[in-house]
Amino acid sequence: MRGLAPVLRGETMGDERLPGSYDRPLWDVGPTAGWSSGTAGLGPVLRAHRAGYPKARTGPVRRAYEAAERAHRGQSRKSGEPYITHPLAVTLILAELGMDTATLQAALLHDTVEDTDYTIGELRADFGDEIALLVDGVTKLDGSKWGERAEAETFRKMVLAAAADLRVLLIKLADRLHNLRTLGFQPPHKQRRIARQSQELLIPFAERLGMYELKREMDDLCFSVLRPEAHAATEVALAAHEAEARALLEPVVVRLREALVEQRLSGEVVLHRRHLWAVHLDVGDRLDTLQPADLFRLMVLIDGEDRDCYIALGSVHAIMKPVPGRLKDFISLPRFNLYRALHTRVIAEGGKVMDVIIRTRHMHRMAERGLAAHIHDVAHGRRDGFEGRIDLEWLRRLLAWQNDATSADFLESLRGDLRPEGVAAFTTDGEVILLPPGATSLDFAYALGPQIGDHAIGSMVNGRLVPLHAPVDNGAVVQILTAETARPSADGLAAVVTPTARLQIRRHLAAQRAGDAAAQGRRMVAEAVAAAAGVDLLDLESRGISGSVAEHMGFTDLDDLYAAVGKGTVDLAGLVAAITAENA
């Protein structure tokens, strides 16, 4: 993976700041941030970049800015501002994340090929293959040429580019974040379309890459567009209850701090404010029932090693009663996107139920900034064992069959694969397979690969034989039984819930129907030519006569011709006449 990043300079958690954080929240820049004439608008970008790369040359970034400003000169955004303010804002987001020089160059240039006369060939000649790949990966396809397929094919193109360089996704996410911030200048129908697409595809990408800091802001921006009344009501309710909730929770924070001192643990306990969309998902319209735990999570940040988190967990449970079954250990079993922490639900004095999250400072950086933090660590030669833990199996699955998928199938499967996991099951080798709620053993089989799914005949779950249509429980160990002669069936199609499995089974059934039609059509042609001319069809095929007629009729394959006969779309009498005439 390319794209090495500098040190990130601070953490934010809601309105609580960690030592060394920015004076403003990360990415708190408006549409005109840092822009002025010439290259002076680059100031914030270059300062952020040099903070992580003190020896970085500014020339390449300046040159990319000059090219972008020249290409976009005379263009304006819907707000009336010069268009260059958008790529500058996108680049600042990435610079503050600590991305490398090449990513910043590509961010400045990311709209030139799509919105100006500057071609990808010219860009490649001016800036090289690396920058061209990143820019091309986020360039949308022309809707006038692709029509309704444009959205799906644009995402297909982006996924293919991301397989070569994941920085493509980071640029796209930063681009969408700034577009969402300035969505108010778009007409209402376009606001809703962009927000809905962001919820379905872009925000799940952010979660898959562990970019929770970015995800939270995008969540709330989409919430404000798609459910404006609920967004406003939630915002008002949280503001009204915040002071009271802080007052009630502060004694618990103090007790936890004292408990850490007693265990000789260095760390910090803070109130982590939840974002509006998360509160809405939990509470809905029942805002009059808001509890302090709905507004805040208790966050315990440890200055130490993984094992110290477990010591801190013991301290938490010593002063507050744990709720049975609500402890989640994401340290020993990290989530699909590098997320590591201990989660526990406890009951404090007065019967207050609250959630506590325990993690080290390093885990917190990874939890907030995911892939960007990982790239930063790699850039500085820090090999901490997290390499390869980002689960890109969904990306590999898409790449495995995307060539054969229609635009609609591709988009459906992309949405399905990007949904947050519901069930984590295991292979007998200990590999984690993430599945949506209600997924069956057959879904599990197809998650392992089409060859296993196509030939599955049964499964062993936790050592017991179960049918393929049985749902898989969280934590189950699944072994798929296969037979070479087994094939997908219509019953299997009814048993699966994952888009990938449905697509694979539908494709096989369609091929099977086509094969059946071809076999039936060939029988019809064989009987007809024997009756009309006393000729054996196999002889005509071996001498190339049937193939010549098929080609003349526009079929590249004899089976396609016979299938058309079987389906009744080719006139049998006319075909027989053509074959006998060719044989004369």
N, C-alpha and C positions, 0 to 999 in steps of 0.2 A: 504494500500500500504506500502511495506517495503522500506528501503533504505533511511535513513535520512542523510542529508549532512551538512557539515560545512559552515561557512561564506565564501562567495566569496570575493576576496580581490581587485577587480578592474574592471574597465569597459574599453572597447576599442570600438571606432567607426571609422572604416577606419584607418586613420593615426592620428586622433584626440584622445587624451587620457583624461580621466577624472582624477581628483585628486585621488591619491592613487592607480593608475593603475600599472600594471607590467612594467618593463623596456623593455619588448618585448611583442608583441601581444600574446594573449592567444593561447596555443597549438603550438607555433612556435618552434617545436622541429623536428630535422631530424631523420632519421631512426636509428642512433646510439646514440640518446640522452641518456646521463646518464649511458651508459653501460660500465662496466669493470668487471674484474674477481671477483669471490666471490659474496658477497651481496653488494659491494660498489656501483654497478649500481643502487641500490635502493635509493641512496641519494636524488635525486630530488623528487622522489615520496614521501618519508617519510617527507621531509621538507614541501612539499605542503600539505600533510595530517595533519601534526602537526600544521600548521598555522591556520587551522580551528578547529582542535581538540587538543588543547595543552596537554590534559591528555590522549590522545589515546595511547594504548599499541602498540608498533611496532612489537611485537613478532608474531602475527597472519599474518601480511603482509610479514614479513621475512620468515616465515615458508612456505607460499604459493609460494614465489619466489624460495626458495630452491627446492620445489617439482617440479615447472615448469622448472627450470634450469636443474635439474637432468633428467627430462623426455625428454627435447629437446636437451640434450647434444649430440654433434656430428652432429646436423642438422644445415643447413645453409639456408638463404634466397637467392632469385635470385641474390641479390646484392653481395653475398659472405660473408655477415656478419653473426655472430652467430644468430640463430633463436630467442633466448631469447630477442634480441633487439626489436622485434615486440610486444610481450606482455608487455614489459616494457614501450614502447612508448604509447600503448593503455591505460595502467594504469596511466601514467602521465597525459594524457588528462583528465581522469576521476577524478584524484586527484585534478587537478587545477580547475575542475568544482565544487569540494567540495563534492564528493561522499563519502559514508561511508566505513568503514573497509571491510565489507563483499563484497561490489562491487569491491573494489580494489583487494581483494583476488581472486574473480571470474575472473576479467580481466587478472590477471597474469596467471591463469590456463585455460583460455578460449579455447586454442587450444590443450590442452594436450590429451583430449579424442578423438578429431578428427584426430590428426596427430602423436600420439605416442601409445605405448602399454598400457598406463595408462587407466584403464577402469572407467566408471562412477560409478561402484560399489566400486572400490577402492577409488575413490575421495570422495564418500559419506561417506565411513568409516573413511577416514582421516580428512575430513573437515565438515561433517554434511550435513543435508538435504538442508539448505538454499543455501549454495554455490553450491551444486550439481544441484539444480533447475536452478540457474542462468547459470551455465556452460552448462548444457544440453540444455537449451533454445536457445543458440547461436551455438550449434554444428550442422554442416551440416550433412545431411543424405548421406549415401554411394551411390555415383553415379553408381557404378558397380552393385548394387542391385536394385536401383530404376529407373535407366535409365532416360528417358526423364521426368519422373515425379519428379525427385529429387529436382529441384528448387522449384516447387510449394509445394511439401510436406515439404520441409525444412522451407518455409515461414509459412505454416500452423502450423507446430510444434512451430515456434517462436511466432506466434500470440497466440496460446494456452498458452504458457509459460508466455507471457506478460500479459495475463488476470489474472494470479496469482501474477505477480510481474513485474511492468513496467521497473524495472532496467534492465531487459533483453534487451529491446530496446536501452537503453542508452549504454550498453556494445557493442551491435551490431553496433551502429552508430559510436562509437569511433574506433572500429575495422575497419570499412569501411573507415573512414577518413584517418587513417594511411595507409591503403592499397592503397588508391587513391594517397596519397602523394608519395608513392614509386612505382607507377604504371609503371614508365619508365623502370624498370628492367624486365617487362613482354613482351612477343612477342606482336606485334601490334594487332593481331586478339583478343587476350585475353584482352588487354587494352580496346578495343572497347566494348567487351561483358560486362566487369565489369562496365565500365562507363555508358553504356546504362541501365544495371540493376539498377545501383545506381540512375540514373535519374528517372526511372519509379517507383521504390519501396522504396529505402532507403532515398532519399532526401525528398519525401513526408512524410515519417515517421517523419523526423526531423521537418518539418513544422507543422505536426499535434501536435507534442509535444512542439511547440513554441521555438525550438532550432535554432533561426535564425542566430546566430553567427556561428554555425557549418554549417548550410545550405548554407550560402554564400560561404564558402570556398569549400564545396563539389560541389556547382554549377560551380564554376570557374575551378576546377580541371577536372570535366567531360567535360566542354566546351572545354578545351585545348586538350582533347583527341578526342572528336567527331567532333569538328569543328576547327582544329588547325590553319588554315589560317585565319578564321574569328576571332579567339581568339587573334592571334598575331596582326592583323590589329586593333582590338579594343583596345588592350593594348597600342600600339604605339600611336593611336589617342588620348587616354585619357591622356597619358603622355605629349603629345605635347600641349594639351589645358589646362592642370591643372593649371599652373601658371596664365594664363590669366583669367580663370574662378574664381580663388581665388581673384584676384585683383578686378574683377567686383562685386563679391558678398560681399567682406569685408565691404564696406560701409553699406550694408543692415544689416549685422551682428551687426555693431556698433550702428545703429539706433534702432535695436531690443533690444540690451542691455540697451540702454538709456531709452527705453519705459518701460522695466521691472522695472528699478530704479524709474521711475516716479510713477509707480503703487505700489511701495514699495514691490515688489516681489523679493525674493532671488532666483537666478537661473543662468543659463549659456546658451549662444547661441553659437553653434558650427556648422561647416560645416561637414555634414555626407556624406562621399564619397560613391558613389554607386559602387557595384561590377560589374565586367565585363559582366557577364551573363545577369544581369538586364538591363544594357545599351544596350547590343546586342538585347534583346527582344524588346526594345522600338525603337531603331534606325535602327537595321539591318545593311545593307551595306551602308547606307547613312551617313557615318561617316563625310563627308564634311559639314554636316548640324548641327553638334554638337553645342549645346547651353550650357551655364553654368548650367542650371537646369537639363541637362542630366547627368552631372557629380556629382552634389551635391544636397542634400536636406538640408534645414535649420532645425536644431534640437534645440528646446527650452526645456531645462531640468529645471524643477521647484523643488526647495527645499521647498516643502509644501504639501498641501492637494489637493484632486481632484478638489475642487472648484477653486483653484488658477489657474488651467489650463484654465478654462473658462475666468478668468480675463485676463490671458495672451493672449488668443484668441482675446479678445476685443482690446487689445493693437496692435496686429498684423494687425487686420482689420482697425484700426484707422490710421495706417501709410501706409498701402498698400491696394489697392482695391481688395476685394475678388471676385473670379470667381464664378458666380451663379451656384448652384447645385454641387459644388465640395467640400463641407464641409462634412466630415465623422466623426461621433461621436462614437468612439470605447471605450469611457469611460462608457457611460450609457448603451451601447450595445456591450460588449466585443466580440471579435472574438472567434472562436471555440477553440483556443489554449492559452487562458489567455491573449492574446494581447490586451492592452488598450492604447489608445492615441487619440488625436484629429488631424485630417489631414485636411489641407485646402490648396487650390491653390490660389495664389494671383498674382497681377500685380504690379511690382515695377516701379521705375522711368525708363524712357526710354522704357517702354513697355515690360520689361523682365518678363516672366511668371516663377514662381517657386513654389515648394511645400514646405510647412512648416509642421513639425511634433511637437506637443506639448505633453509632458508627464512628470510625476514626476520622480525622481530618482528611486523610487521603481518600477514604471511602466517600466522604461528602463531596469532594471535588469530582470524583467519578460519577456520583449519583446526580449531580447538577448538570455536568457538561459532557458526560459520556465519551463519545468518540473524540471530541475536541480535546478533552483532558488526556485521553489515551495517546493521541497523536503528539501532544505536548511532552508527555513522559518519554515516548520513543525518541523524540528530537533531542532530548537531553540524556540519552543513553540509559534511562531507567528501565530495567527489565525486572518487573515486580511480579511476574507470573500471570499477569492479566492478558498477555498477548494471545489472541485467538479466542478469547472468551466471548467476544461479541458474536452472538448467534446469527450467522448469515445463511442458515440453512434455507430460509424462505427465499432468499435471493438465488441460491443455487437451484432450488426447485423451479423457480420461474425461468431461469436460463435454460434448464434442461428441456423444457417443452414449449417455450414461448414462440419458437419459429413456426410451430404447427397450429398455434392458437389464433382464433379470429380476434378481432379487436374487442368485441364484447366479452368473449371468454377470458381474454387476458386481463381486462379491467376488473371483471368479477373475481377472478382468482387473486389479483393483487389486493383488492379490498379484503378478501377473506384471509389471506396470509398476513396482512398487516394488523388484523384485529389483535388486541391484547390477549394473552394466553388465558385459557380457562382451566385446562387440565394439564398437568405435567406427569407423563407416564415414562417408563424406563424400558429400554431393551435389556436383554439378559447380560449385556456387556456394560450396563450402567449408563448408556447414552440417554440423555433427556430428550423426549419428543413432546413438543408443545402442541396441544390440540384445543379447539374451541369446546365449550360446554356441549354435552350431548354427543360428542364424537364416539365412534364405534371402533372395534378392533380392525374393521376394514379401512377406516380412515387412517388408523395407525399404520396399517400395511402400506397404504399408498404414500404416507409420509416417509417411509423408508425407501420408496422408489417404485416406479411403475411396474418393473418386473416382478417385484414381490406382491404388489397389490393385484396384478392381473392373474397371478397363479395361486392366490390365497385360497385355502379350503377350510381353515379353522384357526383357533388361537388358544394358547395356554396363558391364562391370566393368574398370576400368583400361584402357578403350579397346577391350576385346575383347567380342564378343557371347557371352553365356552364357545358359543356360536359367534360368527363374525359380526352379526348385527347387534351384539350386546354392547351397551355403552361402557366406556373405559372410565374407571374412577381415578381420581387424583392420587398419584403415588404408586399406581399399579405397575407391576413388572409384566410386560407382555412379550410373548414369543409367538410369531406367526408361522403357521404350518402351511406348506405349499406343495403343489403337485404340478409337474410339467404339463399335464393334460388339462388342467383347470383353466377356465376362461371367465371373464367378467359376464355378469348376467343382469337382466332387468331388475331382479330382486336385489342385487348388490347396489344398483343405482338408488333404490328406495332406502337403503340402509346407511348411506353416507351423508355427511353434512358439510364436509370441507369442499371448497370449490375445485381444488386440484383433483380430488378423487372423483367428483362428479364429471369433470371434464374428461378425465382419462377413460372412465367407463362409457360415457356417451360416445367418445371417439371410437372405442372398440366396437360398440354395438352398431354404430353407423357403418364401420368397415365390414362388420359381419353381414349386415343387411345388403350392402353393396355386393359382397361376395355371393350371397344367396341369389340376388337378382341376376348376377353375371352367369352363375351356373344354370339358372332356369332359362335365361336368354340363349345360352349356347345350345341347350337341349332343343329349344324351339327352332333355332337356325339349322342345326344338324338334321332334324326331322324334315324340315322344309326343303333343304337342298337335295336330300336323298330322294324325296318324293318328286321334286321338279326335274332333276337332272340325273338321278341315280349316282350321285357323287358323294364320297365320304368327306365330311367336313375336316377331319384330321389331315387328310391328304391335301386339301386346299390350304390349310394352315401351314403345313410343312413346306409347301411350294411358295409361300408368301402371298398367295392370291387374296386370302381373307385380310391379311395385314394391309395390302395395297388398297383394297376397297375401304377399309377403316380409315386409313390416312386420307384418302380422297374425300371422305365424308367429314373430316375434321376431328377424328379421334386419334389420340396418340398411343392408345393401348387397346388391344382387342377386348380385354375384360371390360373396359369402359363402353365399348360398342355393344357387347353382349348384355351388360347391365341395362343399357338404354332400351334394348329390345325387351328384356324382362320387365322393365317398368312401363313399357308401351309407348315410349317417347320416340322410337324409331319404327317406321313402317316395315313389318317383316316381309311383305311381298316385294316391296321395292328393293330391299336389301338382297333378297334371294335373286332377283333379276339382275342386280348389279354384279353379284358374285358369279352367276352362270355366264354372264356376258364377258367378264374378265377371264373366265376359264375357257372360253370358246377358242 
